[in-house]
């Protein structure tokens, strides 16, 4: 029985090493992962509306602007996060 548990543990760890997720975790598409990353970048919830997304973007850009010690890459990342989240909103939501 102990050998069986060790083999199962080894298989699970091998699976994690190959796929970078546990076997019981659901698969997440690249688009869904990008949306999750965009929410984390802007610091908004998954229920954020257009106004909240734009306000969070303005706060972030004010912090990472090159004139304030940030980089162009950080501003581009903030812009991409904003655009992605705004594209995901339903058309009727303001």
Backbone as a chain_set.jsonl record, in Angstrom:
{"seq": "XXXXXXXXXXXXXXXXXXXXXXXXXXXXXXXXXXXXXXXXXXXXXXXXXXXXXXXXXXXXXXXXXXXXXXXXXXXXXXXXXXXXXXXXXXXXXX", "coords": {"N": [[0.825, -1.189, 0.0], [1.959, 1.249, 0.748], [3.907, 1.575, -1.223], [2.266, 1.942, -3.42], [1.052, 4.427, -2.812], [3.303, 6.066, -2.87], [4.031, 5.846, -5.556], [1.764, 6.994, -6.756], [1.969, 9.602, -5.724], [4.388, 10.356, -6.926], [3.642, 10.325, -9.624], [1.726, 12.354, -9.649], [3.313, 14.57, -8.933], [5.066, 14.575, -11.121], [3.245, 15.158, -13.157], [2.545, 17.748, -12.364], [5.015, 19.005, -12.712], [5.344, 18.84, -15.475], [2.981, 20.077, -16.602], [2.571, 22.392, -15.105], [0.469, 22.754, -13.333], [-1.819, 21.385, -10.955], [-3.316, 18.096, -11.187], [-6.024, 18.203, -10.515], [-6.799, 20.781, -10.853], [-8.687, 23.089, -12.788], [-8.435, 23.569, -16.351], [-7.258, 26.598, -17.724], [-7.888, 28.936, -20.172], [-5.713, 30.753, -22.413], [-6.653, 33.295, -22.889], [-8.423, 33.707, -20.72], [-6.54, 33.622, -18.658], [-5.043, 35.875, -19.298], [-6.921, 37.851, -18.818], [-7.289, 37.565, -16.064], [-4.71, 38.284, -15.21], [-4.713, 40.941, -16.09], [-6.689, 42.056, -14.455], [-5.41, 41.773, -11.984], [-3.207, 43.419, -12.42], [-4.375, 45.972, -12.663], [-5.729, 46.005, -10.317], [-8.452, 45.496, -9.835], [-11.742, 44.121, -9.243], [-13.438, 41.139, -10.444], [-15.92, 41.982, -11.049], [-15.844, 44.578, -11.777], [-16.832, 47.707, -13.146], [-17.001, 49.844, -16.083], [-16.275, 52.461, -15.288], [-14.817, 51.996, -12.901], [-12.666, 50.51, -13.877], [-11.404, 52.352, -15.582], [-10.732, 54.344, -13.729], [-8.968, 52.925, -12.059], [-6.957, 52.408, -13.906], [-6.039, 55.013, -14.454], [-4.973, 55.686, -11.934], [-2.917, 53.801, -11.736], [-1.293, 54.416, -13.979], [-0.507, 56.962, -13.268], [1.264, 56.349, -11.252], [3.259, 54.781, -12.496], [4.259, 56.209, -14.594], [6.747, 57.382, -16.885], [7.8, 59.929, -16.231], [7.635, 59.914, -13.548], [9.376, 58.06, -12.595], [8.778, 55.55, -13.534], [8.492, 53.159, -16.267], [8.28, 53.029, -19.883], [7.362, 50.541, -20.658], [5.858, 49.687, -18.463], [3.726, 51.473, -18.562], [2.64, 50.767, -21.02], [1.842, 48.171, -20.408], [-0.147, 48.694, -18.501], [-1.971, 50.072, -20.116], [-2.639, 48.037, -21.942], [-3.851, 46.217, -20.202], [-6.074, 47.704, -19.368], [-7.417, 48.042, -21.865], [-7.992, 45.381, -22.555], [-9.705, 44.578, -20.447], [-11.797, 46.395, -20.771], [-12.704, 45.616, -23.279], [-13.815, 43.193, -22.623], [-16.116, 43.779, -21.259], [-19.712, 43.726, -21.219], [-21.701, 45.17, -23.855], [-23.819, 46.784, -22.995], [-23.17, 47.724, -20.518], [-22.232, 50.448, -18.579]], "CA": [[0.0, 0.0, 0.0], [2.848, 2.396, 0.807], [4.506, 1.722, -2.548], [1.221, 2.481, -4.289], [0.922, 5.846, -2.5], [4.517, 6.73, -3.345], [3.924, 5.898, -7.017], [0.732, 7.993, -7.08], [2.552, 10.914, -5.426], [5.379, 10.633, -7.956], [2.923, 10.62, -10.862], [1.12, 13.675, -9.487], [4.393, 15.552, -9.002], [5.521, 14.602, -12.504], [2.198, 15.876, -13.875], [2.709, 19.167, -12.023], [6.261, 19.456, -13.311], [5.14, 18.953, -16.921], [1.888, 20.971, -16.994], [2.559, 23.563, -14.23], [-0.78, 22.813, -12.585], [-2.165, 20.097, -10.361], [-4.296, 17.394, -12.023], [-7.398, 18.527, -10.135], [-7.088, 22.168, -11.197], [-9.269, 23.198, -14.131], [-7.629, 24.242, -17.37], [-7.625, 27.976, -17.969], [-7.408, 29.328, -21.494], [-4.764, 31.859, -22.425], [-7.455, 34.539, -22.797], [-8.861, 33.834, -19.333], [-5.367, 33.95, -17.851], [-4.703, 37.267, -19.585], [-7.912, 38.688, -18.12], [-6.939, 37.492, -14.638], [-3.511, 39.107, -15.039], [-5.092, 42.347, -16.274], [-7.38, 42.464, -13.219], [-4.393, 41.913, -10.94], [-2.384, 44.579, -12.745], [-5.118, 47.187, -12.337], [-6.238, 45.914, -8.956], [-9.918, 45.567, -9.824], [-12.415, 42.835, -9.085], [-14.007, 40.63, -11.697], [-17.213, 42.638, -11.254], [-15.587, 46.006, -11.985], [-17.49, 48.294, -14.309], [-16.158, 50.688, -16.933], [-15.768, 53.584, -14.493], [-13.803, 51.485, -11.978], [-11.498, 50.106, -14.664], [-10.723, 53.566, -16.041], [-10.147, 55.003, -12.554], [-7.81, 52.124, -11.641], [-5.929, 52.628, -14.924], [-5.466, 56.343, -14.231], [-4.142, 55.624, -10.727], [-1.712, 53.028, -12.032], [-0.444, 55.159, -14.907], [0.083, 58.073, -12.513], [2.376, 55.82, -10.457], [4.316, 54.157, -13.3], [4.626, 57.073, -15.723], [8.198, 57.618, -16.949], [8.143, 61.174, -15.548], [7.619, 59.651, -12.106], [10.293, 56.978, -12.283], [8.369, 54.298, -14.154], [9.019, 52.903, -17.6], [7.293, 52.945, -20.955], [6.795, 49.19, -20.658], [4.819, 49.622, -17.439], [2.574, 52.218, -19.07], [2.03, 49.931, -22.062], [1.168, 47.057, -19.733], [-1.373, 49.243, -17.911], [-2.884, 50.349, -21.227], [-3.12, 46.76, -22.468], [-4.78, 45.661, -19.211], [-7.316, 48.485, -19.481], [-8.089, 47.725, -23.118], [-8.51, 44.015, -22.491], [-10.86, 44.526, -19.549], [-12.908, 47.134, -21.38], [-13.23, 44.784, -24.366], [-14.566, 42.083, -22.05], [-17.385, 44.241, -20.697], [-20.852, 43.688, -22.132], [-21.923, 46.463, -24.519], [-24.829, 47.579, -22.308], [-22.659, 48.172, -19.222], [-21.532, 51.744, -18.593]], "C": [[0.873, 1.259, 0.0], [3.505, 2.643, -0.547], [3.509, 2.348, -3.522], [1.061, 3.99, -4.063], [2.134, 6.647, -2.982], [4.481, 6.876, -4.863], [2.898, 6.949, -7.429], [1.285, 9.4, -6.841], [3.581, 11.298, -6.491], [4.709, 11.009, -9.278], [2.309, 12.021, -10.787], [2.191, 14.766, -9.575], [4.954, 15.675, -10.413], [4.532, 15.384, -13.367], [2.341, 17.383, -13.631], [3.957, 19.752, -12.687], [6.093, 19.696, -14.816], [4.151, 20.068, -17.266], [1.773, 22.237, -16.152], [1.202, 23.801, -13.577], [-1.064, 21.432, -12.025], [-3.24, 19.416, -11.204], [-5.741, 17.781, -11.719], [-7.743, 19.99, -10.403], [-7.674, 22.234, -12.603], [-8.318, 23.894, -15.085], [-8.164, 25.656, -17.56], [-7.039, 28.363, -19.317], [-6.45, 30.514, -21.371], [-5.493, 33.191, -22.275], [-7.912, 34.766, -21.359], [-7.701, 34.199, -18.417], [-4.946, 35.397, -18.073], [-5.657, 38.22, -18.873], [-7.625, 38.708, -16.626], [-5.721, 38.365, -14.353], [-3.823, 40.6, -15.169], [-5.805, 42.872, -15.033], [-6.382, 42.671, -12.086], [-3.53, 43.145, -11.174], [-3.087, 45.873, -12.332], [-5.671, 47.171, -10.911], [-7.742, 46.066, -8.872], [-10.502, 44.168, -9.685], [-12.976, 42.371, -10.422], [-15.363, 41.244, -12.004], [-17.056, 44.132, -11.513], [-16.291, 46.493, -13.246], [-16.518, 49.211, -15.043], [-15.503, 51.818, -16.132], [-14.651, 53.139, -13.557], [-12.52, 51.102, -12.714], [-10.709, 51.34, -15.098], [-10.062, 54.285, -14.87], [-8.895, 54.251, -12.078], [-6.644, 52.32, -12.621], [-5.248, 53.977, -14.71], [-4.555, 56.354, -13.005], [-2.825, 54.909, -11.013], [-0.764, 53.8, -12.945], [0.202, 56.348, -14.194], [1.286, 57.595, -11.706], [3.542, 55.354, -11.322], [4.739, 55.003, -14.508], [6.129, 57.329, -15.712], [8.647, 58.913, -16.254], [8.201, 61.003, -14.029], [8.477, 58.446, -11.732], [9.901, 55.63, -12.841], [9.0, 54.131, -15.523], [7.892, 52.905, -18.622], [6.611, 51.582, -20.97], [5.677, 49.059, -19.623], [3.557, 50.354, -17.888], [1.865, 51.404, -20.148], [1.285, 48.756, -21.457], [-0.149, 47.526, -19.11], [-2.404, 49.521, -18.997], [-3.471, 49.058, -21.789], [-4.125, 46.122, -21.505], [-6.114, 46.381, -19.286], [-8.096, 48.095, -20.731], [-8.714, 46.334, -23.097], [-9.757, 43.945, -21.616], [-12.054, 45.289, -20.112], [-13.521, 46.347, -22.536], [-14.093, 43.645, -23.838], [-15.914, 42.491, -21.473], [-18.507, 44.055, -21.702], [-21.126, 45.091, -22.672], [-22.875, 47.368, -23.729], [-24.342, 48.149, -20.991], [-21.919, 49.482, -19.394], [-20.914, 51.928, -17.304]], "O": [[0.552, 2.232, -0.682], [3.644, 3.791, -0.971], [3.876, 3.184, -4.347], [0.946, 4.748, -5.027], [1.991, 7.778, -3.447], [4.861, 7.919, -5.395], [3.143, 7.716, -8.36], [1.089, 10.29, -7.668], [3.631, 12.455, -6.909], [5.168, 11.918, -9.97], [2.368, 12.781, -11.753], [1.978, 15.784, -10.233], [5.282, 16.778, -10.851], [4.938, 16.182, -14.211], [2.268, 18.185, -14.562], [3.932, 20.884, -13.168], [6.644, 20.653, -15.358], [4.437, 20.909, -18.118], [0.94, 23.089, -16.461], [0.838, 24.945, -13.303], [-0.598, 20.428, -12.563], [-4.008, 20.104, -11.876], [-6.596, 17.691, -12.6], [-8.887, 20.393, -10.194], [-7.221, 21.529, -13.504], [-7.494, 24.71, -14.673], [-9.375, 25.879, -17.556], [-5.856, 28.15, -19.579], [-6.4, 31.184, -20.34], [-5.004, 34.104, -21.609], [-7.806, 35.875, -20.837], [-7.865, 35.001, -17.498], [-4.535, 36.073, -17.13], [-5.244, 39.272, -18.384], [-7.711, 39.759, -15.992], [-5.699, 39.101, -13.367], [-3.262, 41.422, -14.444], [-5.559, 43.999, -14.603], [-6.493, 43.628, -11.321], [-3.163, 43.838, -10.225], [-2.478, 46.758, -11.73], [-6.036, 48.215, -10.37], [-8.256, 46.692, -7.944], [-9.843, 43.168, -9.972], [-12.985, 43.117, -11.401], [-15.901, 41.052, -13.095], [-18.038, 44.872, -11.472], [-16.342, 45.801, -14.263], [-15.354, 49.333, -14.661], [-14.313, 52.09, -16.291], [-13.641, 53.832, -13.431], [-11.419, 51.345, -12.22], [-9.483, 51.365, -14.991], [-8.945, 54.784, -15.006], [-7.887, 54.869, -11.735], [-5.486, 52.388, -12.209], [-4.023, 54.075, -14.775], [-3.485, 56.962, -13.032], [-1.758, 55.352, -10.589], [0.443, 53.83, -12.702], [1.344, 56.699, -14.492], [2.23, 58.357, -11.498], [4.698, 55.514, -10.93], [5.505, 54.535, -15.351], [6.724, 57.477, -14.644], [9.765, 58.978, -15.742], [8.749, 61.847, -13.32], [8.308, 57.878, -10.654], [10.622, 54.652, -12.644], [9.92, 54.86, -15.894], [6.715, 52.797, -18.278], [5.418, 51.482, -21.26], [4.668, 48.4, -19.874], [2.445, 49.9, -17.62], [0.636, 51.354, -20.186], [0.215, 48.383, -21.936], [-1.156, 46.822, -19.189], [-3.588, 49.233, -18.815], [-4.665, 48.991, -22.078], [-5.128, 45.554, -21.936], [-7.168, 45.745, -19.271], [-9.299, 47.846, -20.663], [-9.834, 46.141, -23.568], [-10.751, 43.326, -21.996], [-13.198, 44.866, -19.943], [-14.732, 46.407, -22.749], [-15.001, 43.182, -24.528], [-16.765, 41.637, -21.225], [-18.293, 44.206, -22.905], [-20.815, 46.084, -22.014], [-22.75, 48.591, -23.789], [-25.027, 48.98, -20.394], [-21.064, 49.603, -20.271], [-20.265, 52.947, -17.07]]}, "num_chains": 1, "name": "protein.A"}
